[in-house]
Amino acid sequence: MTEIEKSIIELIKAMRGARGLTQKDLAEKLNTKQSAIARLENGGRGMTILMLSRIAEACGFEFSVGFKSKYTIKNGLILGPMKASN
């Protein structure tokens, strides 16, 4: 399991916990089984963007995705690595 997957799983657990939801409660909101939530939280099930969005919504959170480029992009072209700013 990658570090990003671990971070996302911890975030899912935290969102669920913040709302006082059990795995079963969340599963009911998502129309799935508690065992599916357990597998997801244990890293045994892959996650899609749609699934993450539905989980966030079910827990009362807004879902958004962001990307940060490691490269300089100008006029739709990748020009090269970003230069460090001082």
C-alpha positions in Angstrom: 0.0 0.0 0.0 1.4 3.4 -0.9 1.7 6.4 1.5 -1.1 8.2 -0.4 -3.4 5.3 0.1 -2.6 5.1 3.8 -3.3 8.8 4.1 -6.6 8.5 2.3 -7.7 5.6 4.5 -6.8 7.5 7.6 -8.8 10.5 6.3 -11.8 8.3 5.6 -11.6 6.9 9.2 -11.3 10.4 10.6 -14.3 11.7 8.6 -16.4 8.7 9.6 -15.3 9.1 13.3 -16.0 12.9 13.2 -19.6 12.2 12.3 -19.9 9.3 14.9 -20.6 6.8 12.1 -19.8 3.1 12.4 -18.6 1.2 9.4 -22.2 -0.2 9.3 -23.7 3.3 9.4 -21.5 4.4 6.5 -22.2 1.2 4.5 -26.0 1.9 4.9 -25.6 5.4 3.6 -23.6 4.1 0.6 -26.0 1.2 0.0 -23.2 -1.4 0.5 -22.1 -3.9 3.1 -20.1 -3.2 6.3 -17.6 -5.7 5.1 -16.9 -3.6 2.0 -16.1 -0.6 4.2 -13.9 -2.7 6.4 -11.9 -4.0 3.4 -11.5 -0.4 2.1 -10.3 0.8 5.5 -7.9 -2.1 5.8 -6.4 -1.4 2.3 -7.8 -4.6 0.8 -10.0 -2.8 -1.7 -9.1 -0.2 -4.3 -10.7 3.2 -4.3 -12.1 5.2 -7.2 -12.6 9.0 -7.3 -16.4 8.4 -7.4 -16.2 6.2 -4.3 -14.2 8.8 -2.4 -16.6 11.5 -3.4 -19.6 9.4 -2.2 -17.8 8.6 1.1 -17.1 12.3 1.8 -20.6 13.3 1.0 -22.1 10.5 3.2 -19.9 11.8 6.0 -21.0 15.4 5.4 -17.8 16.7 3.9 -17.1 18.4 0.5 -14.9 16.4 -1.9 -12.3 18.1 -4.2 -9.3 16.9 -6.0 -6.2 19.1 -6.7 -3.1 18.6 -8.7 0.2 20.4 -8.2 2.6 20.4 -11.1 6.3 19.7 -10.6 6.9 21.4 -14.0 6.5 24.9 -15.5 3.5 24.9 -17.8 3.0 27.8 -20.2 0.4 28.0 -23.0 -0.4 24.3 -22.5 3.2 23.2 -22.9 5.4 21.6 -20.3 8.6 23.6 -20.3 10.6 21.8 -17.7 11.1 21.4 -13.9 9.9 24.3 -11.8 12.7 26.5 -10.5 13.1 26.8 -6.8 12.0 30.2 -5.4 14.0 31.8 -2.7 
